Amino acid sequence: MGRFWSLLFLTVPIVGVGIFVWAMADLPGMKGHWLPENINPQGEIIDSLFMFILYLTGAIFVATSLVLFWFLWKYDASRCAEPVKYMHGSHTLEVVWSILPAATLLFIAIYQMNAWADAKMRRPTLPDGSLRPPLAEVTGRQFEWRIRYAGKDGILGNEDDVSIANDLHVPANEEVVLKIKSQDVLHSFFLPNLRLKQDVVPGMKQHVWFKANRTGVFDIVCAELCGWGHYKMRGRLTVESRDDFNRWLDLQSREQNRAEFTPTTGEAE
């Protein structure tokens, strides 16, 4: 039975690689199980980094699995009568397999530095060089995304702000900056189609930015286990033209103002 387990072990890399190829090729049975459509120019860089690391780690995984299979097959106790030999190891080999992973990680760190800076450090600016203000403030709380837009004065935090839950609208083909924060526990603001994900840490005020180059409706997801209702902490991202966005925001503002007054007296509730 020893070599049976060797062959069974060999099926792990074979099945694993096969499933990855199946999903990447978008074949029947695995359609839509690979990366979602990318609608962010910066996302192309993220995808290329993802694929590079996938191929690198995949090759190491396959090579390691084949070596382990060979040892299991060759030194199967039921067929190998040769007595056990003890050895003290190789100092040179230990140095080599310590240096190679370290060099690989260092290469990946340097390779992705520019992508990290674009996504996390180089916030978009206005023509005068000042930082682009947030289009909206997104607050994560158990278990929804509260979204607040500036009112007609264009300044967040005033009485004319427009608030809505789980429905984020942004204009297409424009640099968009969002202010994100948490009201309670750790969340993770994830826009899969924009390749954007940022942990939302209680007590911290953070910003994320992107440029969506395609209109449509996409998902907002919480990618951090945040409690029993984590599974339902899902929102909707609508990317639309600037004119459609302005009309939507104006409609939300008018509906919110109307709801703040009673229909009988016209006085604020």
C-alpha positions, 0 to 999 in steps of 0.5 A: 500500500505504500506506493499507493499513497505515493500515487495518491499524493501525486494527484494533489499537484495534478488536480490543483494545477488542473483546476487552476487551468480550468478556471483560468480558461473559463471553460464550462463548469468554471465560468466566472470563477477566475478574476472578475472583469477589471475596470480600473487602469491600475488594475492591470498592474495588480493583475500582472503582479498577481499572475507573476506571483501565482506562476512563481509559487505554482512552479515551486509548488509543482517542483516540491511536490514532484521531489516529495513524490520521488522520495515517497516512491523510492524509499517506500518502506515496504519495498526498500530493504536498505537500512536507514542511514543517518546524516548530519545535514549540509550547512551549504544546502541550508544556506542556499535554501535560506538565501533563495527564498529571501532573494525571491521575496526581496525581488517581489518587494522591489518589483511591486514598489511602484504599484504600491506607491500608486495605489497607497501613496500617490493620491490624485491632485487637482490642476493647482497641485492640491490634493483631490478632495473626497467624493464621498465618505464610506463608513463600515459598520456591522453590517453595512456600508454607510455612504455620505456625499457632500451637498451643494456646498461640496464640503463633507460634514455639513447639514446638506450632506446626502447619506445612503446605505450600500449604494455607491455611485461614482462618475466614470473616467474620473479620478475618484477619492473616497474617505473610508473609516470604521464605526465599530470593528475592523472591516475591509473595503473591497471593490473586486472589479477595481482591484482595490482593497483596504482594511478599514481600521477603527480610529483611523481616517484613510483614503482610497482612490481609483479611476473606473473606465467602464460604466455598469453595476458592480459589487462592494464587499467586506473582505474581513470577518467582522461578525456574525453578519459579515456574509451580508455586508455587501453593497452596490457600486454604480459607475455612470457618466458625470451627467447621470451621476449629477442627476442621481445625486440631485435626486437623492438630495431632494428626496432626503430633504423631502423626508425631513419634513412632515407633510402636514406642517412642513416643520422639521421632525 
